[in-house]
Amino acid sequence: MDKKRVIISTIYSGKAVKMAINKLSPDKLILITDPSKDRRKTESISLVRKIFDDILDIEVLETSLYDIPEIISKITNQIDKLSAEW
């Protein structure tokens, strides 16, 4: 069975995310972000989608910036969901 790779990351400017994608070659990217409409963050997400959308599955998971239990819950749910699918 092939192992699938997933990157779960926050994003703001996008430089670190692009480097991680190039080094780790994931099958899926889950970006954790707050629901604010910050222009720089929105442009970074759009650029990552433009560059990598054809080669990997990209998902944006919005969550409260400082609510750690909510963040953990959402990430855990995504991991469980992926485990069931793969």
Secondary structure, 3 states (H helix, E strand, C coil): CCCCCEEEEECCCCHHHHHHHHHHCCCEEEEEECCCCCHHHHHHHHHHHHHHCCCCEEEEEECCCCCHHHHHHHHHHHHHHHHHHC
